[in-house]
Amino acid sequence: MTTVVKTETARPVTPLGILVEQLETIVKMAETTEIPSELADAIKQAYQLGAGIDPYIEENTTQESTALAALAEKTSQEPWSLRFSNSETVRQLEQEMLSGHIEGQTLKMFVYMTGAKRILEIGMFTGYSALAMAEALPEDGRMVACEVDQYVSDFARACFDKSPDGSKISVEVAPAIETMKKLVDAGESFDLVFIDADKGGYIEYFKMLLDTNLLAANGFICVDNTLLQGQPYLPPEKRTPNGEAIAQFNSFVAKDPRVEQVLLPLRDGVTIIRRK
């Protein structure tokens, strides 16, 4: 008998996505509640403004490559909650961890803008952001991607092998900090570093990049999830451990005199950092 696995439905994980979901609930409540028509109209307009942003951005951004689209589709079809239901991995895996079209295209544009030839990715998941950046690397460019889980590493490698740019990516399966220490010992240096791993490790990763030559003198660091569902700017009692870790990381970076940075409200928050 053939077992049919139902595709998991993506949940909102960005501040905007969560806000739109809440506004949608409020709109439905307003439709069944006696409230002034002006208030009902204002609520509906607020929902329309929020709900229209992401689709409009998608429509007006260069479409992803065939290889990236296939990788995203394969990730969405994978039954992550079933596959890792017995704590087989050190972290919970879900399709929402994928960087996605807009962030992927943004990272790709950063590679073009900076002229980066050597990229380090700390935290890969199924490889969408890695492949997006690799597509912008020159033929002699190189990327090292750190991934702690062997299964998702193999998953990503299978997708990379179907892309003409996948050969630019080498995957190191180990805790990221161990791989970073090996790269330091080998005298490696990178023009662009993308951090998207365990949130509790962000400060340690940042410090190692700044305390060594792992980040090139004119290099940039991009950090994902720095708005983490809005938790860093919500009251502390509303934060999860990851939300608290991001709040501490953002504060740590803001106080570090060695760098300057900008936090962009892109998807779940992306911070761009440069060494002064």
C-alpha positions in Angstrom: 0.0 0.0 0.0 1.3 3.4 -0.9 1.6 5.9 1.9 0.7 9.5 1.0 2.5 12.1 3.1 0.6 15.4 3.4 2.7 18.5 2.7 3.2 20.6 5.8 1.6 24.0 5.7 3.9 26.9 6.2 3.2 29.1 9.2 3.9 32.8 9.4 7.3 33.3 11.0 8.1 37.0 10.2 6.9 40.0 12.1 4.9 41.1 9.0 3.4 37.6 8.4 2.3 37.3 12.1 0.9 40.8 12.0 -1.1 40.0 8.8 -2.5 36.8 10.4 -3.6 38.8 13.4 -5.2 41.5 11.2 -7.0 38.8 9.3 -8.5 37.5 12.5 -9.5 41.0 13.5 -11.2 41.6 10.1 -13.3 38.5 10.5 -14.2 39.5 14.1 -15.2 42.9 12.9 -17.5 41.4 10.3 -19.6 39.6 13.0 -19.4 42.4 15.6 -21.4 45.7 15.9 -18.7 48.3 15.4 -18.8 51.7 13.7 -18.4 51.4 9.9 -15.4 53.8 10.0 -13.6 51.5 12.3 -14.4 48.4 10.2 -13.1 50.2 7.1 -9.9 51.2 8.9 -9.3 47.7 10.0 -9.9 46.3 6.5 -7.5 48.9 5.0 -4.8 48.1 7.6 -5.1 44.4 6.6 -5.0 45.1 2.9 -1.8 47.3 3.4 -0.1 44.5 5.3 -1.3 41.6 3.3 -0.3 43.1 0.0 3.4 43.8 0.7 4.9 40.4 0.3 3.0 39.4 -2.8 3.9 42.8 -4.4 7.6 42.4 -3.6 7.5 38.9 -5.0 5.9 40.1 -8.2 8.5 42.8 -8.7 11.6 40.9 -7.9 13.6 38.9 -10.4 12.4 35.4 -10.3 14.6 32.6 -8.8 16.5 30.2 -11.0 15.1 26.8 -12.0 17.5 25.1 -9.6 16.5 27.4 -6.7 12.8 26.8 -7.4 13.3 23.1 -7.4 15.2 23.2 -4.1 12.4 25.3 -2.5 9.8 22.9 -3.8 11.7 19.8 -2.6 12.1 21.4 0.9 8.3 22.2 1.1 7.5 18.6 0.2 9.7 17.1 2.9 7.8 15.9 6.0 10.2 17.4 8.5 8.1 17.0 11.6 7.7 13.3 10.8 11.2 12.6 9.8 12.7 14.2 13.0 9.8 13.5 15.4 12.1 11.3 17.6 14.7 14.1 18.2 17.1 12.6 15.7 18.6 16.0 15.2 20.1 18.6 17.5 17.6 21.2 16.4 14.0 21.3 15.2 13.9 21.4 11.4 10.9 22.9 9.5 10.4 24.3 6.0 10.1 27.8 7.4 13.8 27.8 7.9 14.3 28.2 4.2 15.6 31.7 3.3 13.2 32.0 0.3 13.0 33.9 -2.9 13.3 37.5 -1.7 16.0 37.0 0.8 17.9 34.7 -1.6 17.7 37.4 -4.3 18.9 40.0 -1.8 21.9 37.9 -0.8 22.7 37.2 -4.4 22.6 41.0 -5.1 25.0 41.6 -2.1 27.5 39.2 -3.7 27.4 41.1 -6.9 27.6 44.4 -5.2 30.5 43.5 -3.0 32.4 41.5 -5.6 32.9 38.7 -3.1 34.8 35.7 -4.3 35.0 33.8 -1.0 31.9 33.2 1.1 31.3 31.5 4.5 27.8 30.4 5.4 27.2 29.5 9.1 24.1 27.4 9.1 22.9 26.0 5.7 19.7 24.0 6.2 18.7 22.7 2.7 20.9 25.2 0.9 18.7 27.8 -0.7 20.7 30.8 0.5 24.0 29.0 -0.3 23.0 28.2 -3.9 21.5 31.7 -4.4 24.9 33.3 -3.4 26.8 30.7 -5.4 24.9 31.7 -8.5 26.4 35.2 -8.1 30.0 34.0 -7.5 32.5 34.2 -10.4 33.6 30.8 -11.8 36.7 30.8 -9.5 34.6 31.8 -6.5 34.2 29.5 -3.5 31.8 29.0 -0.7 32.2 27.0 2.5 28.8 26.1 4.1 28.7 24.9 7.7 25.9 22.5 8.6 25.6 20.4 11.7 23.1 17.8 10.4 24.2 15.1 7.9 20.7 14.5 6.5 20.1 18.1 5.4 23.7 18.3 4.2 23.0 15.3 1.9 19.6 16.8 0.9 21.3 20.1 -0.1 24.1 18.4 -1.9 21.6 16.5 -4.1 20.1 19.8 -5.0 23.5 21.5 -5.6 24.5 18.7 -8.0 21.6 19.6 -10.3 22.8 23.2 -10.6 25.8 24.5 -12.7 26.8 26.6 -9.7 26.6 23.8 -7.1 30.2 22.8 -7.5 31.3 26.2 -6.0 29.9 25.0 -2.6 31.7 22.8 -0.2 29.8 21.6 2.8 31.4 21.0 6.2 29.3 18.8 8.5 30.1 19.6 12.1 29.2 22.2 14.7 29.9 25.5 13.0 32.3 26.7 15.7 34.5 23.7 15.1 34.6 24.3 11.4 35.4 28.0 12.0 38.3 27.1 14.2 39.7 24.8 11.5 39.3 27.5 8.9 41.2 30.0 11.2 44.0 27.5 11.7 44.2 27.0 7.9 44.6 30.8 7.5 41.3 31.1 5.5 39.6 34.4 5.0 36.2 35.3 3.6 34.8 38.4 1.8 31.2 37.7 2.9 29.9 35.7 5.8 26.2 34.8 6.2 25.1 33.7 9.7 21.8 31.7 9.9 22.4 29.1 12.5 21.5 28.4 16.2 20.6 31.8 17.7 22.3 31.1 21.0 25.6 30.9 19.1 25.4 34.2 17.2 27.5 36.2 19.6 30.2 33.5 19.6 30.3 33.4 15.8 30.4 37.2 15.6 33.3 37.4 18.1 35.3 34.8 16.3 34.9 36.5 12.9 36.0 39.9 14.4 38.7 38.5 16.7 40.5 36.6 13.8 41.2 37.1 10.2 38.3 34.8 9.2 36.5 38.0 8.0 38.6 39.8 5.4 39.6 43.4 6.2 36.9 44.8 3.9 34.5 42.0 4.4 30.8 42.0 5.3 28.7 39.9 7.6 25.0 39.3 6.9 23.0 38.0 9.8 19.5 36.4 9.4 16.5 36.4 11.8 17.6 39.6 13.7 13.9 40.6 14.1 12.9 37.0 15.0 9.1 37.2 14.8 9.2 40.6 16.5 10.4 39.1 19.8 13.6 41.3 20.3 11.5 44.4 20.6 8.5 42.9 22.5 8.5 42.8 26.3 11.1 40.4 27.6 8.4 38.1 29.1 7.1 37.6 25.5 10.4 36.2 24.2 11.4 32.6 23.7 15.0 31.6 24.4 15.8 32.3 20.8 14.1 35.6 20.9 16.2 36.6 24.0 19.4 35.4 22.3 18.7 37.6 19.3 17.9 40.6 21.5 21.2 40.1 23.2 23.0 39.7 19.9 21.6 42.8 18.5 22.6 44.8 21.6 26.1 43.3 21.5 26.7 44.3 17.9 25.3 47.8 18.5 27.7 48.3 21.3 30.8 46.9 19.5 33.0 49.9 18.4 34.8 47.8 15.8 31.8 47.7 13.5 28.9 49.6 12.0 25.7 47.9 11.0 22.2 48.4 9.6 19.2 46.2 10.5 16.9 45.7 7.6 13.2 44.7 8.0 13.6 42.1 5.3 11.6 39.0 6.0 12.6 38.0 9.6 15.2 40.7 9.8 18.7 40.9 8.2 21.6 42.8 9.7 24.5 43.9 7.5 27.7 44.5 9.4 31.1 45.8 8.3 34.3 46.1 10.1 35.4 49.8 10.5 
